[in-house]
Amino acid sequence: MASGPETLPLLPEVPTLADLGHADLTASAWFGLMLKSGTPADVVKRLEAAAIAAHADEAVRARLAAQGFEVSGVTGAAFAQSIDQQFERWAKIVKATGFSATE
């Protein structure tokens, strides 16, 4: 079964957890570029423009898709918001389980 919210393009016959009745039980890995706080705005803009160009490049997208990656194209504030939402979600789950990294 796939743990993301949608069927994987490379494995269309594999159901998702949502397909099996567990819509709230999702997890996925993501990759992104992050910069140190205080990075000059002009550097941030150049790197973001390069990321957007890479996301739009069909050769890059095809190569990543062939490796099982899905290119979201999310950058900037939307990317930061996505990270914040995932952090909050997983923090609640960890807290609910009583897990402690020191145990």
HELIX and SHEET records of a PDB file:
HELIX    1   1 ALA A   41  ALA A   56  1                                  16    
HELIX    2   2 GLU A   58  ALA A   66  1                                   9    
HELIX    3   3 GLY A   76  THR A   97  1                                  22    
END                                                                             
